[in-house]
């Protein structure tokens, strides 16, 4: 039976180099006096054994983990990779490590992640998961590190937040659809929006002015958008414009409307939200609202870094959205007469 391979320890290095573990520690830290010849001998052993210092041991000595926890709802959702990349870039720049936790909206899994990050003395947690705060407020209150919330539409007095302007994004869409000549407007929502006061839906109503906006319950997936589209088609005749809570549900709705024989964008205009990569490759390409997910990630980690540096709770930040007009809606002035 093959012998199980183990990592070299600081004790192994000290024994091979014929010095104390304290001397090895001084060489690793670059602090304190060590004779040049001794330093060279220790370094040669470190290289030969491929020794890597234990981050856990280091964190216990300094009472700080240099670890950031990131909790998201569903990493399979194309919204998240750019956000995670933005956070990870800043983590690398600042010398932290990142633990990615995929909660899947499961309350038990959420609580286990909070416990895990607490037990491993994570310095901070970035949370981007719908309903997470509401379900775990007690557990988060007992957490000893810092917390930053991402992509929520209402500030929380307990925690700083970084979010995109949901109401502003909805307003851009409502205005665009009216100016493009769509005389009826629909919104495909997500049940989780209720906790934030339906900012995108309310924004769409503001942008639409006097034209009413009809609300249809949907969800975050292709199937949710498709189901809502079938209900809309059974109740309304074109022309009308539709905004969905996210791009996935918008693409699901687009597929159904095309299968039913509607002309997009001449009869029906469709707008998504998030500007995930696939939105530029649908047929027709999808008009959508860009949230700047990477920037959200950058700003969230910057905010957490300020807290870790001893700063008081920073002011919450709202990032403006942009309307990306593509082929699924008519351009302004192209209204069908």
HUWOBEL-V709124 format. One record per pair of residues at least 6 apart in sequence whose ideal C-beta (glycine too) atoms are under 8 Angstrom apart, sorted by the first residue. I is the first residue (numbers start at 1). J is the second residue. Records with the same first field share a line. If there is no record, write none. Layout:
I->J + J
//
This chain:
7->51 + 52
8->49 + 50 + 51
9->51
10->21 + 24 + 25 + 51 + 53 + 54
11->21
12->49 + 51
13->24 + 42 + 45 + 46 + 49 + 51
14->20 + 21 + 23 + 24
16->45 + 48 + 49
17->23 + 24 + 38 + 41 + 42 + 44 + 45
18->41
19->38 + 41 + 42
23->34 + 38 + 42
24->42 + 46
26->32 + 33 + 34
27->34 + 39 + 42 + 43 + 46
28->46 + 53
34->42
45->51
55->66 + 97
56->120
59->65 + 66 + 67 + 121
60->121
63->121
64->121 + 123
65->97 + 120 + 121 + 122 + 123
66->95 + 96 + 97 + 123
67->96 + 97 + 98 + 99 + 117 + 120 + 121 + 122 + 123
68->87 + 91 + 96 + 97 + 98 + 99 + 122 + 123 + 124 + 125 + 126 + 301 + 304
69->98 + 99 + 101 + 113 + 117 + 122 + 124 + 125 + 126
70->84 + 87 + 98 + 99 + 100 + 101 + 125 + 126 + 128
71->101 + 103 + 110 + 113 + 125 + 126 + 127 + 128 + 129 + 132
72->80 + 83 + 84 + 100 + 101 + 102 + 103 + 128 + 129
73->80 + 102 + 103 + 104 + 105 + 128 + 129 + 130 + 132
74->80 + 102 + 104 + 105
75->81 + 84 + 100 + 102
77->220 + 248
78->247 + 248 + 274 + 276 + 277 + 278
79->246 + 247 + 274 + 276 + 291 + 293
80->128 + 293
82->293 + 294 + 297
83->128 + 150 + 151 + 293 + 294 + 296 + 297
84->100 + 297
85->294 + 297
86->293 + 294 + 295 + 296 + 297 + 298 + 300 + 301
87->98 + 126 + 297 + 298 + 300 + 301
88->98 + 297
89->297 + 298
90->297 + 298 + 301 + 302 + 305
91->97 + 98 + 301
94->301 + 305
96->123
99->117 + 120 + 122
101->113 + 116 + 117
103->109 + 110 + 113 + 129 + 132
105->129 + 130 + 131
107->135 + 136
110->129 + 132 + 135 + 136
111->136 + 139
114->125 + 136 + 139 + 140 + 143
115->139
117->125 + 143 + 145
118->142 + 143 + 144 + 145
121->145
122->145
123->145 + 146 + 308
124->145 + 146 + 147 + 148 + 304 + 307 + 308
125->140 + 143 + 145 + 146 + 147 + 148
126->147 + 148 + 149 + 150 + 300 + 301 + 304
127->133 + 147 + 148 + 149 + 150
128->149 + 150 + 151 + 300
130->192 + 195
131->192 + 195
133->140 + 149 + 152 + 156 + 159
134->195
140->147
141->158
146->304 + 307 + 308
147->159
148->159 + 160 + 161 + 162 + 300 + 303 + 304 + 307
149->156 + 159 + 160 + 161 + 162 + 163
150->161 + 162 + 163 + 296 + 297 + 300
151->162 + 163 + 164 + 291 + 296
152->161 + 163 + 196
153->163 + 166 + 167 + 196 + 197 + 199
154->196 + 197
155->161 + 316
159->313
160->303 + 307 + 313 + 314 + 315 + 316 + 317
161->316 + 317
162->296 + 299 + 300 + 303 + 316 + 317 + 319
163->296 + 316 + 317 + 318 + 319
164->291 + 292 + 296 + 318 + 319 + 320 + 321
165->318 + 319 + 320 + 321
166->196 + 199 + 200 + 203 + 321
167->199 + 200 + 202 + 203 + 206
168->203 + 320 + 321
169->200 + 203 + 273 + 289 + 291 + 321 + 323
170->199 + 200 + 201 + 202 + 203 + 204 + 205 + 206 + 207 + 243 + 289
171->203 + 204 + 206 + 207
172->203 + 207 + 289 + 321 + 322 + 323
173->203 + 204 + 207 + 243 + 271 + 289 + 323
174->185 + 203 + 204 + 205 + 206 + 207 + 208 + 209 + 213 + 243
175->207 + 208
176->207 + 271 + 287 + 323 + 325 + 329 + 332
177->185 + 207 + 208 + 241 + 243 + 269 + 271 + 329
178->185 + 207 + 208 + 209 + 211 + 241
179->332 + 333
180->241 + 265 + 269 + 329 + 330 + 331 + 332 + 334 + 335
181->239 + 330 + 334 + 335 + 336
182->239 + 240 + 241 + 268 + 269 + 330
183->211 + 239 + 240
184->211 + 214 + 236 + 239 + 240 + 241
185->204 + 208 + 211 + 212 + 213 + 214 + 240 + 241 + 242 + 243
186->213 + 214 + 215 + 216 + 232 + 236 + 240 + 241 + 242 + 243
187->200 + 201 + 204 + 213 + 214 + 215 + 216 + 242 + 243 + 244 + 245
188->216 + 218 + 224 + 225 + 228 + 229 + 232 + 242 + 243 + 244 + 245 + 249 + 250 + 253
189->198 + 200 + 201 + 215 + 216 + 217 + 218 + 245
190->218 + 219 + 220 + 224 + 245 + 246 + 249
191->217 + 219
193->199 + 200 + 201 + 245
200->243 + 245 + 273
201->213 + 215
204->213 + 243
205->212 + 213
214->236
216->228 + 231 + 232
217->228
218->224 + 225 + 227 + 228 + 244 + 245 + 249
219->225 + 245 + 249
220->245 + 246 + 248 + 249
221->248 + 249 + 252
222->248 + 249 + 251 + 252 + 255
223->252
224->249 + 252
225->244 + 248 + 249 + 250 + 251 + 252 + 253 + 254 + 256
226->252 + 253 + 255 + 256
227->252
228->244 + 249 + 253
229->242 + 252 + 253 + 254 + 255 + 256 + 257
230->256
232->240 + 242 + 253
233->256 + 257 + 260 + 262
238->262 + 263 + 267 + 268
239->266 + 267 + 268 + 269 + 336
240->268 + 269
241->268 + 269 + 270 + 271 + 329
242->250 + 253 + 268 + 269 + 270 + 271
243->250 + 270 + 271 + 272 + 273
244->250 + 253 + 270 + 271 + 272 + 273
245->273
246->272 + 273 + 274
247->272 + 273 + 274 + 275 + 276 + 278 + 279 + 286 + 288
248->272 + 276
249->272
250->270 + 271 + 272 + 273 + 279 + 286 + 288
251->272 + 278 + 279 + 282 + 286
253->270
254->264 + 270 + 282 + 284 + 286 + 328
257->264 + 268 + 270
258->264
262->268
264->270 + 284 + 328
265->284 + 327 + 328 + 329 + 330
266->330 + 336
269->287 + 328 + 329 + 330
270->286 + 287 + 328 + 329
271->286 + 287 + 288 + 289 + 328 + 329
272->279 + 286 + 287 + 288 + 289
273->288 + 289 + 291
274->288 + 289 + 290 + 291 + 293
275->288 + 289 + 290 + 291 + 324
279->285 + 286 + 288 + 324 + 326
280->286 + 326
282->328
284->326 + 327 + 328
285->326 + 327 + 328
286->326 + 327 + 328
287->323 + 324 + 325 + 326 + 327 + 328 + 329
288->323 + 324 + 326
289->321 + 322 + 323 + 324
290->321 + 322 + 323 + 324
291->319 + 321
292->319 + 321 + 322
295->319
296->319
299->317 + 319
303->314 + 317
306->314
307->313 + 314
325->331
330->336
//
